[in-house]
């Protein structure tokens, strides 16, 4: 063995012992059950976790409602995606952006659907639009129903 590997082994053993000494044993934890919540909180803060660490948002935090969300859409025959910027995560805002993108007259009613991977066709509502995350991408089908006089827009997941 070389001197470097011996030094590394000693360093890892030292840090292991130091970590072990700083932790409470189970018997200490059980005997201190009568302690106050302030004492328990001080032990938690002494373990090395800072308050800054506790206040960090999780990785999958929900998009704030005031922040615009970009959604990428394209028709199956198109090669490149286009961005729809939703200022609010509502069905009405999505309808406005789709109508603008695909030149649908404002006075024409628009129905928005979602087709799942299983092939289910679902009528979208605001709760479903609220689940959109920034930079989601979709294939879109736009059809005009002449009998009903409406545009149907289907988002394919």
Secondary structure as UniProt FT lines:
FT   HELIX           3..22
FT   HELIX           26..31
FT   TURN            32..34
FT   HELIX           37..45
FT   TURN            46..48
FT   HELIX           51..55
FT   TURN            59..60
FT   TURN            65..66
FT   STRAND          69..75
FT   TURN            76..77
FT   STRAND          82..86
FT   HELIX           91..101
FT   TURN            102..103
FT   TURN            106..107
FT   STRAND          109..115
FT   TURN            117..118
FT   STRAND          121..123
FT   HELIX           126..130
FT   TURN            134..135
FT   STRAND          136..145
FT   TURN            146..149
FT   STRAND          150..156
//
